[in-house]
Amino acid sequence: MMAPEAPPPRVRDPYRFWRAALLGYAGIFFLFLYLPLIVIVVLSFNDSDATGFPMRGLTLKWYTRVLTTPDMLAAFANSASVGAVAAILSTGLALLLGLGFRHELRGKSAVLNLIIMPILLPGIVGGIVLLVFFGYLGLRSELWTTVLVAHVNYVLPFAFLTLYPRLHRFDRSLEEAAMDLGARPWAIFRHIVWPLVRPGVIATAMFAFTLSFDEFIRTVFVTGYERTIPVLFWLLIVDEIAPHLPAMAVVIILVSTAVSLAAFLIGRRADRSA
């Protein structure tokens, strides 16, 4: 009678420790990233006049206050309107710059450095520079002058860097074939270039809107009496820790997240089409 065969030796995974360490690091990373958001969401339902724990019950009255208070609605309308106009202007300028950068131009690298300069400057430095600049021009701090210019100045580099690669992704032989057939430049852009880049332009505009909607540092230096949502939020924190601030923060996060997600889906669809 033959003896039963011994089971094969168990091979120890040499990367077991590193996998566990990587999993732990990822858990800690996501904990620090999303735990504050979870706390803010929980506190937004706290039925207490003091912002913080312990919870006194659940209520929706703070959301009702945020969505019905005239100052809140006015600030939201200001942020939405300035964000929409800044997004349109920035995306339009980025589109023109991207089309121009498809050709060899003198001083192209210098112009590119000027475009991305606002990204490299710290926000507080950019705000002070804009404040001094508007002061020399004698411009009064208002929503549709200084604030709008500050937002376009901040959003334009991001819109350009987002849209520029899309303009160089499609086949230029389509344009050359249209030129050979006698098509005018405007007709080429309207019937060939624009249909190809339109989804990317829409996604870029929505991304630019979220940047403008959430912009605070430069805005606080050049704003006047008309407040945007981030500036009003900061003023409420400075004056007092109002109990409806968590609900206000959740509303801002939801708006920014929804627009950003829509822009991501549209941009992804554009990439698949390309």
C-alpha positions in Angstrom: 0.0 0.0 0.0 1.4 3.3 -1.1 1.7 6.2 1.3 -0.4 9.3 0.5 1.5 12.0 -1.3 2.5 14.9 0.9 0.8 18.2 -0.1 3.0 20.6 -2.0 4.8 23.2 0.1 2.9 26.4 0.5 4.6 29.3 -1.3 4.6 32.5 0.7 3.7 35.6 -1.3 6.7 37.9 -1.2 4.6 40.9 -1.8 2.0 40.3 0.9 3.4 42.9 3.2 3.6 45.6 0.5 0.1 44.9 -0.6 -1.2 45.2 2.9 0.8 48.4 3.4 -0.5 49.9 0.1 -4.1 49.0 1.1 -3.6 50.6 4.5 -2.2 53.7 2.9 -5.1 54.0 0.4 -7.5 53.6 3.3 -5.9 56.4 5.3 -5.7 58.6 2.2 -9.4 58.2 1.4 -10.3 58.7 5.1 -8.5 62.0 5.3 -10.0 63.0 1.9 -13.6 62.2 2.4 -14.1 62.2 6.2 -14.4 66.0 6.4 -17.0 65.9 3.7 -19.0 63.2 5.5 -18.8 65.3 8.7 -20.1 68.4 6.9 -23.0 66.5 5.4 -23.9 65.0 8.8 -23.7 68.4 10.6 -25.9 70.0 7.9 -28.9 68.0 9.4 -28.1 68.8 13.0 -31.0 70.3 14.8 -28.9 72.6 16.9 -28.0 76.3 16.9 -24.4 75.4 17.6 -22.3 74.1 14.7 -20.7 70.8 15.9 -21.4 67.7 17.9 -23.2 66.3 19.7 -26.2 65.9 17.4 -29.5 67.3 18.8 -31.7 65.6 16.1 -32.3 65.7 12.4 -33.8 68.6 10.5 -34.0 70.2 7.1 -34.5 73.8 8.3 -30.9 74.8 7.6 -31.4 73.9 3.9 -34.6 75.8 3.9 -32.8 78.8 5.2 -30.0 78.5 2.6 -32.5 78.2 -0.2 -34.9 81.0 0.9 -32.7 83.7 2.4 -32.4 86.7 0.0 -28.7 87.2 0.6 -28.0 83.5 -0.1 -30.0 83.5 -3.3 -28.4 86.8 -4.5 -24.9 85.4 -3.8 -25.8 82.2 -5.6 -27.2 84.1 -8.6 -24.0 86.3 -8.7 -21.7 83.3 -8.7 -23.8 81.4 -11.3 -24.1 84.4 -13.6 -20.4 85.5 -13.3 -19.4 81.8 -13.7 -21.5 81.4 -16.9 -20.1 84.6 -18.5 -16.5 83.9 -17.4 -16.8 80.3 -18.7 -18.1 81.5 -22.1 -15.4 84.2 -22.5 -12.6 82.0 -21.3 -13.6 79.0 -23.5 -14.1 81.3 -26.5 -10.6 82.9 -26.0 -9.1 79.4 -25.4 -10.7 78.2 -28.6 -9.2 81.1 -30.6 -5.8 80.7 -29.0 -5.9 76.9 -29.6 -6.7 77.4 -33.3 -4.0 80.0 -33.6 -1.4 77.7 -31.9 -2.0 75.1 -34.6 0.2 77.3 -36.8 3.8 78.3 -36.4 3.9 81.8 -35.0 6.7 84.2 -34.0 6.9 84.4 -30.2 4.7 81.4 -29.7 6.5 80.1 -26.6 6.4 83.6 -25.0 2.6 83.9 -25.6 2.2 80.4 -24.1 4.1 81.4 -21.0 1.9 84.5 -20.6 -1.2 82.4 -20.9 -0.3 79.9 -18.1 1.3 82.6 -15.8 -1.9 83.0 -13.7 -1.6 79.3 -12.8 1.9 79.7 -11.5 1.2 82.8 -9.4 -0.2 82.2 -5.9 -3.8 83.2 -5.6 -3.1 85.9 -3.0 -0.4 87.4 -5.2 -2.7 87.4 -8.2 -5.4 89.1 -6.2 -3.1 91.8 -5.0 -1.8 92.4 -8.5 -5.3 92.7 -9.8 -6.2 95.1 -7.0 -3.3 97.3 -7.7 -4.0 97.2 -11.5 -7.6 98.1 -11.1 -6.6 100.9 -8.7 -4.3 102.5 -11.3 -7.0 102.3 -13.9 -9.5 103.9 -11.5 -12.0 101.0 -11.9 -14.6 100.7 -9.1 -14.8 97.2 -7.6 -18.0 95.7 -9.1 -19.3 92.3 -10.1 -19.3 92.8 -13.8 -16.0 94.7 -14.1 -13.3 93.7 -11.6 -14.7 90.4 -10.5 -15.5 89.2 -14.0 -12.0 90.2 -15.3 -10.4 88.4 -12.3 -12.3 85.2 -13.0 -11.5 85.2 -16.7 -7.8 85.8 -15.9 -7.9 82.8 -13.5 -10.0 80.4 -15.6 -8.5 81.1 -19.1 -5.3 79.1 -18.6 -7.2 76.0 -17.4 -9.6 76.3 -20.3 -6.7 76.6 -22.8 -4.8 73.6 -21.4 -8.0 71.6 -21.4 -9.0 72.5 -25.0 -5.7 72.8 -26.7 -5.0 69.0 -26.9 -8.4 68.3 -28.4 -7.8 70.8 -31.2 -4.7 68.9 -32.3 -6.2 65.4 -32.1 -8.3 65.3 -35.2 -7.0 64.7 -38.7 -6.1 68.0 -40.4 -6.3 66.3 -43.8 -10.1 67.0 -43.6 -9.5 70.7 -43.6 -6.9 70.4 -46.4 -9.3 68.5 -48.5 -12.0 71.1 -48.0 -9.5 73.8 -49.0 -8.7 71.9 -52.2 -12.4 71.9 -53.0 -12.5 75.7 -52.6 -14.1 76.0 -49.2 -13.7 79.3 -47.4 -12.0 79.4 -43.9 -15.3 80.2 -42.1 -17.1 77.3 -43.9 -14.3 74.9 -43.0 -14.5 75.9 -39.3 -18.3 75.7 -39.2 -18.8 72.4 -41.1 -15.6 70.5 -40.2 -13.7 71.9 -37.2 -16.6 72.9 -35.0 -18.6 69.6 -35.1 -15.4 67.8 -34.1 -14.4 70.0 -31.2 -17.9 71.0 -30.0 -18.2 68.3 -27.3 -14.8 69.3 -26.0 -15.7 72.9 -26.0 -18.9 72.3 -24.0 -17.0 70.1 -21.5 -14.3 72.9 -21.2 -17.0 75.5 -20.6 -18.6 73.5 -17.8 -15.2 72.9 -16.2 -14.5 76.6 -16.4 -17.8 77.4 -14.8 -17.0 75.2 -11.8 -13.6 77.0 -11.4 -15.3 80.4 -11.5 -18.2 79.4 -9.3 -15.8 78.3 -6.5 -13.1 81.0 -6.9 -12.5 82.9 -3.7 -9.0 84.2 -3.2 -8.8 86.6 -6.1 -12.5 87.5 -5.8 -12.2 88.7 -2.2 -9.6 91.4 -3.3 -11.6 92.9 -6.1 -15.2 92.4 -5.0 -17.6 95.2 -4.1 -20.9 95.2 -2.4 -22.3 92.3 -4.5 -21.1 89.0 -3.0 -20.4 85.7 -4.5 -21.2 82.5 -2.7 -17.5 81.8 -1.6 -17.1 85.4 -0.4 -20.4 85.3 1.5 -19.5 82.0 3.0 -16.2 83.4 4.3 -17.9 86.5 5.7 -20.3 84.3 7.6 -17.4 82.3 9.1 -15.6 85.5 10.1 -18.6 87.1 11.7 -20.0 84.0 13.4 -20.1 80.3 12.9 -23.7 80.2 11.7 -25.5 76.9 12.1 -26.6 76.9 8.4 -23.0 77.0 7.2 -22.7 73.2 6.8 -25.9 73.1 4.7 -24.6 76.0 2.6 -21.3 74.1 2.1 -23.2 71.0 1.0 -25.2 73.0 -1.6 -22.0 74.4 -3.0 -20.4 71.0 -3.2 -23.4 69.5 -4.9 -23.5 72.2 -7.6 -19.8 72.0 -8.3 -19.8 68.2 -8.3 -22.8 67.9 -10.6 -21.4 70.3 -13.2 -17.9 68.7 -13.0 -19.4 65.2 -13.4 -21.4 66.4 -16.4 -18.3 68.0 -17.9 -16.3 64.7 -17.3 -19.0 62.6 -19.1 -19.2 65.0 -22.0 -15.4 65.1 -22.3 -15.2 61.3 -22.1 -17.8 61.0 -24.9 -15.8 63.4 -27.0 -12.6 61.4 -26.5 -14.4 58.2 -27.6 -15.7 60.0 -30.7 -12.3 61.3 -31.5 
